[in-house]
Amino acid sequence: MPNIPDTDGITTISTRSLIRLREQARQLPLHSSKIHARQGGAYLSSFKGRGMEFEESRMYMPGDDIRNMDWRVTARTGNAHTKVFREERERPVLLWLDLNASMMFATRGAFKAVVASKIAALLAWSTVNHNDRLGALIFAGDQHTEIRPRRGKNVALEILGAIAHHPAWRPQNQSVEKRDMQAAMSRLRKVTRPGSLVFMISDFREMNHQAEVHLANISRHSDIVMIHISDPIEDHLPARGHYQVSDGNRVIPLNTSDKHYREQYHQRFDTQRKHLQKLCRQHRMFYLPVSTRDDPLTALQTGLGLRASLTNQYRAG
């Protein structure tokens, strides 16, 4: 058996560690109809595109969505009827994972890229457990690894191997930022089929207008969960003092004594966060913030409202 480095799960990730998450994924009953917003700014729309299929018409009841009215049956019978839909059994799940240089960073917990990779693994195994088709798009700089959606354990293993062995983990690639979010979003738009459930896992640095246009177009026919990975120091600088920050090659001094500078620093991150939340509200997407110090499974269960669902199931049992 190959040796696993001491940094595994902190600054690096191994295929074996990602495979081990399969058992934890059983505690993540990933089913679109069970996903609910748990915090401000979070939103996941009703099923889009081919995610829903007409099943029958029934008498209209107070509280039914008027957009689902069956006007033909209503006109024919003289009584208000509404359409009833059911989720299609085949709903592709697509993982969009960012392994750019800014993701190779943390001051607490684990690198953003490590947390993101674990989240991708949990979602992959949960998808396999539900026998849905699974695909992935892993990118860093101008390198894109695309895995087309299909069923079975083998596609999950292929995705996890592609994550763990991606060139982005090599030290020589971690200090060079060549991110092109517009190209990454364009690629995602080309591979996403109507009715898909897309999980985007990134720190969403350098999102420009054109990248957001691509994202808006995807959201018209597919459900998107935007998982925003961040480190606590990106939100708030540490207490007043002199610090040193390093990328493994260079050391940069950091002076946090200036209160005005600390406030400006926080404002930049807060502006980005609020912009992402607004983007999600505008295009009916789900926003889920995750910190590098969070446990990936707990963050998904709580953020997607699945933890409460599990508790209710146990109580009912």
N, C-alpha and C positions, 0 to 999 in steps of 0.2 A: 504494500500500500504506500502511495506517495506521502511524504511528510507534509503536514499542513503548517505553514509559517505562523509564528506567534502573532503576526499582524492580522490574521484572518478574522474577519468580522469587525475589524476596527478601521484599518486603512486599505485592506484588500479583502477580496472575497473568493472563496474556492467553490468549485462545482459541488463538492461534497456537502459544504455548509448549506448551499441552496437546495440541494436534494433533501436534506434533513428537515427542511421546513414543510415537507409534504404532510406530515402528521399534524402540525399546527394548522395547516390550511383547512383541515376538517372542521375547525372552529370558525371558519369564515364561509358561511352558507351564501355564497355569492349568487344572488338572484335579483335581477333588476327590480322586480316588484317589491322587494324588501328593503331597497335603498331609500333612506329618508334623510333630509337635511337635519343636522344636529347643531349647526352654528350659523350666525349671521353671514349672509353672503353665499351660503351653500344652496345649490339648486340643481335638481336633476329632473328633467321634463318627463312627461309621459312618453311612452315608447314612440319612436319615430321610424319613418321609412317602412321597411318590411319587417320591423320588429313586432308588429301587431297584425292579427288576421281576423277578419269579420267572422263571427260565430252565429249570431242570431239577433232578432229584434224582440223587444219586450215592452210592456207598458211603461211609460215614463213615470219616474218616481221623483219626488222633491229631492233636490241635491244632485241629480244627474247633470252631467255636463251638457249644456244646450248645443255645443258644437257637434255632439254625437247623435243629434236627433235624426231619426229615419223619416224623412219628410214624405217619401213615397207611401210607406205603410200608414203614416198618419193621415195622409190625404185619402187613401183608399178606405180606411176603417172609420175615420172621423174621430179617433182617439189618439192622443199623443203617444208615440212610440220612440224608443231610443235604441241605438245599435249597441250590441255587446261584443266586445273584442276579447281575444285570447292571445297570449304571447306565442309567437311561432317557436317551435321546438328548436329550430336551428337559428342561433343568434351568434354570429362570429364575435369573439372577444379579441381585441387588438391591443397589445402593450407597446407604448411609445416611450422608450427609455433614453434619457440624456446622460451621457458619460463624458461630457466636456470637462475641460480643466477646472472650471469653477466648482464642479461637483466633487473634486478631489480635495475636500477641505472640511475641517471641523475643529472646534475648540472643546466640544463636549460630546460624549457618546461615541459615535462613529462617523466616518466620512459621509458626506451627503450621498455620494455614489454608492456606498455600502448599504445605507438605509434604503435608497431607491431600488437597489438590486434585490434586497430582501422582500420589499413590497412587491416587486415584479414577480418574484418566485412564488410568494403566497397567492397572488392573483392567478398565476399560471396553474398552480396545483388545484386551486379551487375550481377553475374552469374545467380542468381535466376531470375532477370529481363529479362535475355536473354533465359530463359528456358533450360539452359545447366545443365548437371549433376554436382553435387558439392560434394566433399569429403574433409577430413582433416586428418592431422596427427599432433597432438600436443604433444610436448615432453619436459621433464625437468628431467635431471639425467637419471635414469633407468625407469621412468614412461612414458609410451606412450599411448595416447588416439587416437584410430583409428576410423574414421567414414567413412564408404564406400560411394562412389559416388552414388547419386540419385538425382532426381528432386524434386522441390517444396520448399515452404517456411519452411516446418517443418525441413528439413535437415539443413537449415541456422540457425534456432532457436536452434537446437540441438548443432551445432558447437559453437554458441555464448555462450550457457549455459556452455558447456564444457570448454571454454576459461575462462569465468568469475569465475567459481567455481573450477578451477584447484588448487590442493594443493600447487603449486608453489607460490601462492600469500600469503600463510601464513608466518608470520614473521620468525617462527622457521626454515623455509626451504630456506630463502633468503640469508643466510650467509654460506651455505654449497654448494660447487661446485662439482657436481658428473657427469659432462658432459661427454658423450661418443659419439662424433660426428660420429665415425665409425659405431657404432650400429644404430644411428639415420638414417644415409645415407643408411645403409643396409636395414633397415625397409622400408624406402621410396622406394628403388629400388624394393622391393617385391610387394608393393601395386600399383605402377605406371603402368598403361596399355599403350601400344603403342598409340601414337596420343594424349596423354594428354597434357594439359597446366598446368605446375607446378609453383606455386609461393612459393619461399623459403624466409621466413622472419626471419632474425637472425642477430646477430653481428658476426657470423661465427668465434668465438673464437675456438682455438684448432682443427682446420682443419688439419688432418694428411694425409699422402699419400694415405692410404687405403680408407679414406672417399672420397678423390678426385677421386679415381678409380671408386667407386660406382656412384659418380655423373657423371663422363664421360660416363659410361654405360647407365645411364638414358637419358642423352642428345642425344644419338644416335637415339632414337625413339620418344622422346617427347620434347616439347619446355619448356625451363626453364627460369624463371625470378628470378634472385637473388637480393633480396631487402636487402641491407646492412644497418642495423640500427646502428648509432653511436651517441655519445654525443660529443659536441665541445671540452670538456676537454681531450678526448681521442686522439685528433689530436694535440692540443696545450695546454700546461700547462698555468695557469694564470700568471699574471705579477709577477715579483720578490716579494717574501714575505714569511711569515710563515703562513700556513693554517692547518686546522684540517679536516680530512676525516673520516667519520663514516659509518658503515654498520648497525647502529641501536643498536649494542651491544658493539663494540670496537671503540675506537677513535685513529687514527694514525696521527702523525704530518707529515706535508709535507712542505719541504723547497724548493722553486723554485728559489733560488738566483743564483744557479750555471748555467751559460749559456750553458756549455758543456752538463750538465745533461738534460737541456730542449731540446737541439738539438737531443740528443740520444733518448729521449722520443718521440719526433715527428717522428723521423726516423723509430722507431718500428711500429707505426701505419701506416705510409706512405708505408712501405714495405708490410704490410699485405694488404692494399688497392690495391696496384699495382699488387700484386700476384693474388688477386681475379679478377681484371680486365683482367689480362693475361689469367687466367683460363677460363674466359667467352669467350674471343676471340678464344682460342684454340678449344673450344667445342661448339661454336656457341650458346652461351647463352646470355641473356640480363642482364647487371649489372645496378642496380639502387640504388644509395646512398641516404639515408634519415637520417636527423638529428632529435634529440629529440626536437628541437625547431621548426621544420617544421610542417605545417598543413598537416595532412595525405592526405586529398583529393587533395589539391593543388600539393603536392609532387607526387602523382600518375598521375594526369593529365599532369603535366609538364614533369615528368621523362619518361612517356610512350608515350609522344608526342600527347596526347589526347586533351590537351588544345588548341593546334593550330587547330586540326581537328574540335573542337567545334566552334571556332571563324570563321572558313571558312564556316561551316554550317549556322551560324547565318547571315553571310554576304550574302550567296547565297539566304537565305530565304528573 
